[in-house]
Amino acid sequence: MAIPTTPFDAAKYLTDAESQLELLNEALDTKSAPVVVHAIRTIVRARGIAEPTTKLDIDPTALSEVVAEGPDPTIAATLAVLHGLGFELQARIKSKAT
């Protein structure tokens, strides 16, 4: 007998920029491009697909490239969407393991 389940969508719980930032940082910590792209797609879903292009300054082509399932988006499209969502990336020197 199969156990009934319901799909889980993290986007429902990412109701503010701080929780979305936490997801993005956790994804970046994995150093896995597919995980980072999935996190960005989840954040876009949490905000509503149409919001970023209408309320924020995001090129619709870049947004389409990032949210479309399939190959990883270009870094240019990814950065454009992150910027439009109100996030910025910063580099820092890794601390040496002691």
Buried (B, 14 or more C-beta within 10 A) or exposed (E): EEEEEEEEEBBEEBEEEEBBBEBBEEBEEEEEEEBBBBBBBBBBBBBEEEBBBEEBEBBEEBBBBBBEEEEEBEEEBBBBBBBBBEBEEEEEEEEEEE
